[in-house]
Amino acid sequence: MNNAELKEGFAKAFGDGGDIRGYFAPGRVNLIGEHIDYNGGHVFPCALNTGNYAVVRLRDDHKLRFFSANYSRLGILEGSLDELVKKNESWTNYVKGVIFAMREKGYTIDRGFDCYIYGNIPGSGLSSSAAMEVVIGTMIKDFFGLDVSPIDIALFGQRAENGFIGMNCGIMDQFASAMGKTGKAIFLDTATLEYEYVPLELEGCKIVVANSNKPHSLVSSHYNERRQECERALSDLQKVVDIKALCELTPERFEEVKSAISDPVCLARAKHAVYEEDRTKKAVAALRENDLVTFGRLLNESGDSLRYDYDATCPEIDALVEEARKQKGVYGSRETGGGWGGNTVSIVKEDCIADFRKSVSKAYTERTGLSCSIYELETGEGGRRIF
Ligand code: GLA
């Protein structure tokens, strides 16, 4: 949808006139550094050129009115600033969660709004919820004239997830959505929020995203369970080493002290975190040197660790990764994002992409009965006002 279509959509839902503004925030894909943004590790995501659009007009009362072009059959959904309650599975929870998080920090949000949303992130698993939080945070900052930075907006989004939605996620998705840059990935230290932009120039190759189209239910319960397992491993380790987070350990140090972790499951989760941190730093160094063989190998190792040590994949994703790795011109392939479904990322030689698409799609359908969607990654800019 272009700006004119967005404005028209808003006018149809809520009527024309007044100060109507438009905003956008992107989804994200993570290249490497999985499940370590809550273990004090480094991650390496980039923002997509697809995301969520919000067209908004403030109201003179406390009502919140929502219309999603993607769920138009639901019509207008209503809420109130005076009653920020979570409704089962509703996308409006993300909007309310951001208001909750901003108010918690002492910001005054005292006028309701009419809000028209349109999202174009393909499939699930590319952080449409973070894109929703960031687009709403960006809108509230602008309309209410708040002195908050894009990083603050990312933190409000994370707080909305942790404190309102009940998903104990890290900061990666919201950070990528708020801070993304076209043509760049973000090398982010989640312990300090220091970051660097790294150009995504892969000589002769492209990053290919494949959506398994496997609906990933129960993600947040599995996810929260993984997070607890990491916390248990950390508290065992803290009896023998002075650390605040798992990713402070090098693999060598981890091998020396790992016997302090009593539960074998927690040990495997901690191993993933420690080695993933090491792989992520090495992968970024390899990419900077255009060493795609090493970069791809590290992606494969990350994927295997997610599968075997972190137990965060599913048969459909395993099939997609296995088929991708069999193809000519593939340097590496792995699951990306929260896990248990969603998407894979692969590094593929440009002249092999057409065959990759055909062969992977065919084999995936034969093995799983599902069809996947495969496309080249296109990066984009972080959250902003568009009109
Ligand atoms: C989800 C969470 C992120 C991150 C990833 C896994 O996307 O929202 O914070 O933990 O999973 O890397």
Boltz pocket constraint, residues with backbone or C-beta under 6 A from the ligand:
constraints:
  - pocket:
      binder: B
      contacts: [[A, 30], [A, 33], [A, 34], [A, 35], [A, 36], [A, 37], [A, 38], [A, 169], [A, 170], [A, 171], [A, 172], [A, 173], [A, 337], [A, 338], [A, 339]]
      max_distance: 6.0
